Structure formats: structure tokens, C-alpha cells
């Protein structure tokens, strides 16, 4: 649709395609907002009132659209200044897949690769600031603990530098 919009010479078709794309974008934004708000509620619960219970945010839910989990992870990272993972769970497949976004000084990609090498996630990869991963649902607790342990020291160091 986007390619056709850029290549068509029919002004009526251009207007129609532009309206369709605008409508799709509004739908995507609404889906993203719902996922971000639900993820923020989970994040608040894991952080606690004093926001000291967790150094890494890991949230997941059935029904979250997999196309917006990376955007939601970025929003949580911006809001809480902590590495954040948002996963879309699928009970039928028994898997949760999603994305993580990190803060400066915390290499989220290496933590995900280490989790893969340790066998606590099914697949994953990434770079210092962003990563993708897939977790088997019954073992999601062990992967959460593994990632938190791998990242917590770096997060504490990054926070110490930030608040000096």
C-alpha cells in the first residue's frame, strides 16, 4: 500500500491510500497505547511503591500484539529509566516473544545471548540497546531471574554514574 502510494500518479488513488494508511496508523497507535498502559501497570507492581524492588522490568501478557512490543518496551524504558522487556504470550504455542530496550551502559543484547547460551530462552539476540527473545511459558520465571541477575549489576553502575 505504501509503495503504491509513492508510485501512483492518480490523485484520487493517492488520497484514498493516504486515508487508509492514516487509519491503519491510528489503529496501531491505539493498540500500542493499550499495551503500554497494561505493561506500565505490571511494571508498577514489580517496582513497588518505592520503585526499588526491581532493576529490570519484564512484563508479559496474552493478547498483546507482537507488532508493538518493541515500541512498548521503549516507552517503559523511557518512563522508568530501566532496561525493559515486553513480551506477547501465546498459550497455544506455549511461547512468549518480545523485545527489550536498554539504557546507556547496560548491554541488553549480551544478556539475551547469555540466556540463549544457558538454555533459559528458546531464541534471542540483539545489540547493546535492543534485543528480541522467545521464552517457553513454563520456564519464564527462570528466564526472568537469569536476565535480572545478568543486568542488575550494570544497571546499578549506570544509575550510580547517572546520579553522581
N, C-alpha and C positions, 0 to 999 in steps of 0.2 A: 504494500500500500504506500509506504513512504517513497520507495523508488518510483512508483507510478506518479506520485505527486510531483516529484522532482523532474520527471521526464515528459509529462503530458503537456500538450500545448492548448488543450481545450479548457478555457477559463471556467466553464460550468463544472467540468470534472474536477478541476483543481479545487474549487470551492467545496464541492461535495467531499472530496478526500480529506481536505483540511478539517472540515467539520467532524468527520468520522474519527480522524486522529485525535482531535481535541477531546472528543467524547471518551475515547479509549484512555487518554491520559488522565482525565478526571476520574474515571473508574479505577485506574491504577493508583492514583493518589488516595482515593477513599480506602482502598484495600490496605495500602501502606499505613495510613493513619490508624486503622483498626488494629493492625498487627503491632504497630509501635506502642499504642496505648495499652494493649493487653500485655505486651512484653515489659513495659515500664511497671505495670502493677506487679508482675512476677519479680522484677528486679528490685523493686522497693521492699518486697517481702524478704528477699535473700540478703539485702543490705542491712535491714533492721533500722530502727528509729535513729540510731546514732550514725548510721552508714559506715560501720566499722566491721561488720560481720564477714564481708567478702571483699577480696581484692580483684576478683574476676567475675563478670556477670555471664551466666549461662542460663538461658531460658529456652523453653520448647513448648509447643502445643500442637495438638491435632488440628488440622483445618487451616493452619496458616499457609498462605500462598507462597510456594517456594520461590516465586519470582521477585518477592520483595524482602526476603530475609536479610540479604546483604545491606539493603537500604535501612532496614530496621536496626541492624547491628551498628551501623554507622551513627544512627540517631541516638542509640543508647550510649555509645562511646562518647559522643559529644555532650550528652546530658550529664553523665556521671563521671567522666574523665577516667574511665576504667576500660581495660580490654573487655569486649562484649561479643558473645556468641548468641545468635538467634537461629533456632532450628525448627523446621517444619516436620512434625512427626506423622508417620503413616502406619496405623495399626495393621493394615492389610499386608504391607511388605515387612513389617517389623523393624523399620528403619526410621531414623531421624536424620535429615540432611539440612545443612545450613551453612552459614557464613560467620566469620569472626572479623572484627575490626579492632585494631590496637591503637595504643598511644605511643608517642615518641619514647624510644628507649626500651621498648618491650617487643621482642621478636616473636610474634604470634605464629608465624609460619614454621619456625623451628620447633615450637612446642607441638604443633599439629603433626609435623613429620615424626617427632619423637613418639607421639601417641600411636601413630601408624606402625612404627618400627616395634613398639612394645606390644602391639596387638590389641590395644584397647579401643581402637576405632577401625572401621571397615575400610575406609579410604579417606585420603585427605592430602592437602598440600597448600602451598601459598608462599608468601614472602613476609617480610618484617611487619608490614602494616595490615595485611589482609590474608585470610585463609578460608578454605572451604573444607568441609568434613562430612562424613557419614558415619553414624553410630548405630549399632544394634540396640533396639529399645531395652531389652532386659539388662544390658550392661551399661546403660547411660550413666548410672551413678559412679561406676569405676572410671569412666572416661572424664566425667566432671571433676572428680578428685584428682586424677592424673594431671589434667590441664591446669587446675588451680595450683597444684604443687609446682608444676613446671614454670608457671608465670608469676607466682606471688612474690618471689624474691626480687625479680626485675621490676615489678610494679611498685614494690616498697622503695626500691632505689630510685625509680623515676619520680615518685612522689616526694622523696627526700630532696632531690635536686630541684624539683619544681617549687617547693616551699621554703628553700633556703633564703 
